[in-house]
């Protein structure tokens, strides 16, 4: 299975969304957390039963055996049903069991994927069958998932781009030419814009040399799309140029910088003298 | 066109947060039901977020926000859409007396197959011990240590041991039996995923043990003891394990899908509720069998006459057969009659 395998679902409304499938390592860690929960339960149970054994040893033994069995079998079933496909381990690792079509999980699905665990755990408790099945399956399904029509997906956190941090209080010389700025937005595709944005967002992660080369390449590409006057790009680095492009693309309609006017061009009536902020 | 991402995020973020909060509430509260206005608001938020996702995909490709929105839309989509035919409230009474026996009858062929495989195994085990009495020692696993000796000696020992069954010991033994038998039944279901091969092996092996022990006792002239010992719990325990295996074979049938045109997923989806019903029924039956085995089967004559034990076992068997063959039949026939009347009504309407 691809490390970043995704499942694409098209809703009846025509909206397409993809879900990132959980990898074997994340699932193993979630299972490990669940095993710790099981051990904690056994520890607590033994403490309670040790007190209870003074009254009736046989009864304590019976209660212990049944409680362990019910918890062992029922833990995954109960938590995944109660928390819509999550156990404690899956919550910690931000994973979730969902229907393979993105539909709501049914109790029978939760039950089957958990009852088929003994096969996936073979041999002994090493999960080799389940692990191998999930590695060979394009959706990362173990046998229990296959039978129950379920998959395990990641739940991403909201991380929105901090545009203010990148752009605030920065002079943008390209804004002095609004018609060229508009042409830039018209000619660039969302994919190109996204590449520029991601380059700016992740610039501190790049090595200095790679950073210079990347922004030089990007700047050359954008300069080829729209030619700004020499005074607009004079004295600014490639990185600053790309940052200004991103500012124009993703924050249109901000207050424009005032362009230095040629002496031959008459100033409009009542206008203030040119000020560069 | 590229959207003004900052303005877009600022405008839409409150709706996404509201949707996420609603989803968290729904996901953490189990079977919470929304009021009409809440449902309308939830649907509006879902549509707005889905529309935001479509807009973001078309006019910008900011990946982190897109992934977050995809996750939100996926969760909301899963809350709104499901494959259940209709909403129903779980009624244990209706499930036990209607759904369980109806499901058993609907999948009866798998049950007969499970029974047939066990009988084949039992014949094999019986013949093995009949032709070679030493086979008992090598075939019987360690957990059947008490059956490796002479049956007559064991019967004499059991009949003399009148005080050996304490209430505490029986309770613990009962719990052990329930756990063991339910585990075996779950395995019989689970190994259906190996295209039924695992289930067949498990049934055949259990059949060998059963046939071997039974033949050994019969040949030693201990048939009455055998019946008195096995019948009270065995008439429930053995059918329960067959039903567990029946579920496993149903699963295997869905995986193989001989002569069926549905996709694998559709076949598995179709059998899932039946598997659930059968395995839950098995668990109930085995709880009863565990109690009977620990508190009733382990007492022998003269404490408990064999005639009483055999009669009790026969009554249980008749009750079980009646339950599985008759319960819920009236409703089934009504549904069939209603289903059969439909085409006639359609023809009438067309005419």
HADDOCK unambig.tbl for C-alpha pairs under 7 A between the chains (distance, minus, plus):
assign (segid A and resid 15 and name CA) (segid B and resid 50 and name CA) 6.51 0.50 0.50
assign (segid A and resid 15 and name CA) (segid B and resid 54 and name CA) 6.45 0.50 0.50
assign (segid A and resid 17 and name CA) (segid B and resid 70 and name CA) 5.24 0.50 0.50
assign (segid A and resid 18 and name CA) (segid B and resid 70 and name CA) 6.26 0.50 0.50
assign (segid A and resid 19 and name CA) (segid B and resid 71 and name CA) 6.75 0.50 0.50
assign (segid A and resid 58 and name CA) (segid B and resid 168 and name CA) 4.15 0.50 0.50
assign (segid A and resid 58 and name CA) (segid B and resid 169 and name CA) 5.63 0.50 0.50
assign (segid A and resid 58 and name CA) (segid B and resid 171 and name CA) 6.42 0.50 0.50
assign (segid A and resid 58 and name CA) (segid B and resid 172 and name CA) 5.39 0.50 0.50
assign (segid A and resid 59 and name CA) (segid B and resid 168 and name CA) 5.82 0.50 0.50
assign (segid A and resid 59 and name CA) (segid B and resid 171 and name CA) 6.15 0.50 0.50
assign (segid A and resid 59 and name CA) (segid B and resid 172 and name CA) 6.32 0.50 0.50
assign (segid A and resid 61 and name CA) (segid B and resid 172 and name CA) 5.90 0.50 0.50
assign (segid A and resid 62 and name CA) (segid B and resid 171 and name CA) 6.10 0.50 0.50
assign (segid A and resid 62 and name CA) (segid B and resid 172 and name CA) 4.30 0.50 0.50
assign (segid A and resid 62 and name CA) (segid B and resid 175 and name CA) 5.25 0.50 0.50
assign (segid A and resid 65 and name CA) (segid B and resid 175 and name CA) 6.63 0.50 0.50
assign (segid A and resid 66 and name CA) (segid B and resid 175 and name CA) 6.14 0.50 0.50
assign (segid A and resid 66 and name CA) (segid B and resid 179 and name CA) 6.87 0.50 0.50
assign (segid A and resid 69 and name CA) (segid B and resid 179 and name CA) 6.72 0.50 0.50
assign (segid A and resid 82 and name CA) (segid B and resid 30 and name CA) 4.95 0.50 0.50
assign (segid A and resid 83 and name CA) (segid B and resid 27 and name CA) 5.39 0.50 0.50
assign (segid A and resid 83 and name CA) (segid B and resid 28 and name CA) 5.49 0.50 0.50
assign (segid A and resid 83 and name CA) (segid B and resid 30 and name CA) 6.58 0.50 0.50
assign (segid A and resid 84 and name CA) (segid B and resid 27 and name CA) 5.66 0.50 0.50
assign (segid A and resid 102 and name CA) (segid B and resid 74 and name CA) 6.48 0.50 0.50
assign (segid A and resid 102 and name CA) (segid B and resid 78 and name CA) 5.59 0.50 0.50
assign (segid A and resid 103 and name CA) (segid B and resid 77 and name CA) 6.77 0.50 0.50
assign (segid A and resid 103 and name CA) (segid B and resid 78 and name CA) 4.24 0.50 0.50
assign (segid A and resid 103 and name CA) (segid B and resid 81 and name CA) 5.51 0.50 0.50
assign (segid A and resid 103 and name CA) (segid B and resid 82 and name CA) 5.14 0.50 0.50
assign (segid A and resid 104 and name CA) (segid B and resid 78 and name CA) 4.29 0.50 0.50
assign (segid A and resid 104 and name CA) (segid B and resid 79 and name CA) 5.61 0.50 0.50
assign (segid A and resid 104 and name CA) (segid B and resid 81 and name CA) 6.21 0.50 0.50
assign (segid A and resid 104 and name CA) (segid B and resid 82 and name CA) 5.00 0.50 0.50
assign (segid A and resid 108 and name CA) (segid B and resid 272 and name CA) 5.82 0.50 0.50
assign (segid A and resid 108 and name CA) (segid B and resid 273 and name CA) 5.59 0.50 0.50
assign (segid A and resid 108 and name CA) (segid B and resid 276 and name CA) 5.59 0.50 0.50
assign (segid A and resid 109 and name CA) (segid B and resid 272 and name CA) 6.79 0.50 0.50
assign (segid A and resid 111 and name CA) (segid B and resid 276 and name CA) 6.91 0.50 0.50
assign (segid A and resid 115 and name CA) (segid B and resid 186 and name CA) 6.54 0.50 0.50
assign (segid A and resid 115 and name CA) (segid B and resid 190 and name CA) 6.44 0.50 0.50
assign (segid A and resid 116 and name CA) (segid B and resid 190 and name CA) 4.59 0.50 0.50
assign (segid A and resid 118 and name CA) (segid B and resid 187 and name CA) 6.83 0.50 0.50
assign (segid A and resid 118 and name CA) (segid B and resid 190 and name CA) 6.91 0.50 0.50
assign (segid A and resid 119 and name CA) (segid B and resid 190 and name CA) 6.26 0.50 0.50
assign (segid A and resid 119 and name CA) (segid B and resid 191 and name CA) 6.41 0.50 0.50
assign (segid A and resid 147 and name CA) (segid B and resid 268 and name CA) 6.17 0.50 0.50
assign (segid A and resid 148 and name CA) (segid B and resid 268 and name CA) 6.98 0.50 0.50
assign (segid A and resid 149 and name CA) (segid B and resid 265 and name CA) 6.51 0.50 0.50
assign (segid A and resid 155 and name CA) (segid B and resid 71 and name CA) 6.42 0.50 0.50
assign (segid A and resid 156 and name CA) (segid B and resid 67 and name CA) 6.74 0.50 0.50
assign (segid A and resid 156 and name CA) (segid B and resid 68 and name CA) 5.81 0.50 0.50
assign (segid A and resid 156 and name CA) (segid B and resid 71 and name CA) 6.86 0.50 0.50
assign (segid A and resid 157 and name CA) (segid B and resid 68 and name CA) 6.35 0.50 0.50
assign (segid A and resid 158 and name CA) (segid B and resid 65 and name CA) 6.55 0.50 0.50
assign (segid A and resid 158 and name CA) (segid B and resid 68 and name CA) 5.42 0.50 0.50
assign (segid A and resid 159 and name CA) (segid B and resid 64 and name CA) 5.83 0.50 0.50
assign (segid A and resid 159 and name CA) (segid B and resid 65 and name CA) 6.37 0.50 0.50
assign (segid A and resid 160 and name CA) (segid B and resid 64 and name CA) 6.41 0.50 0.50
assign (segid A and resid 160 and name CA) (segid B and resid 65 and name CA) 5.60 0.50 0.50
assign (segid A and resid 163 and name CA) (segid B and resid 6 and name CA) 6.97 0.50 0.50
assign (segid A and resid 185 and name CA) (segid B and resid 1 and name CA) 6.31 0.50 0.50
assign (segid A and resid 185 and name CA) (segid B and resid 2 and name CA) 6.48 0.50 0.50
assign (segid A and resid 186 and name CA) (segid B and resid 1 and name CA) 5.81 0.50 0.50
assign (segid A and resid 190 and name CA) (segid B and resid 2 and name CA) 5.98 0.50 0.50
assign (segid A and resid 190 and name CA) (segid B and resid 59 and name CA) 5.59 0.50 0.50
assign (segid A and resid 190 and name CA) (segid B and resid 60 and name CA) 4.59 0.50 0.50
assign (segid A and resid 190 and name CA) (segid B and resid 61 and name CA) 5.96 0.50 0.50
assign (segid A and resid 191 and name CA) (segid B and resid 60 and name CA) 6.97 0.50 0.50
assign (segid A and resid 191 and name CA) (segid B and resid 61 and name CA) 6.07 0.50 0.50
assign (segid A and resid 194 and name CA) (segid B and resid 60 and name CA) 6.68 0.50 0.50
assign (segid A and resid 194 and name CA) (segid B and resid 61 and name CA) 5.57 0.50 0.50
assign (segid A and resid 194 and name CA) (segid B and resid 62 and name CA) 5.85 0.50 0.50
assign (segid A and resid 249 and name CA) (segid B and resid 2 and name CA) 6.60 0.50 0.50
assign (segid A and resid 250 and name CA) (segid B and resid 3 and name CA) 6.55 0.50 0.50
assign (segid A and resid 250 and name CA) (segid B and resid 4 and name CA) 4.77 0.50 0.50
assign (segid A and resid 250 and name CA) (segid B and resid 5 and name CA) 5.21 0.50 0.50
assign (segid A and resid 250 and name CA) (segid B and resid 6 and name CA) 6.79 0.50 0.50
assign (segid A and resid 251 and name CA) (segid B and resid 4 and name CA) 5.20 0.50 0.50
assign (segid A and resid 251 and name CA) (segid B and resid 5 and name CA) 6.71 0.50 0.50
assign (segid A and resid 251 and name CA) (segid B and resid 6 and name CA) 6.39 0.50 0.50
assign (segid A and resid 252 and name CA) (segid B and resid 4 and name CA) 6.04 0.50 0.50
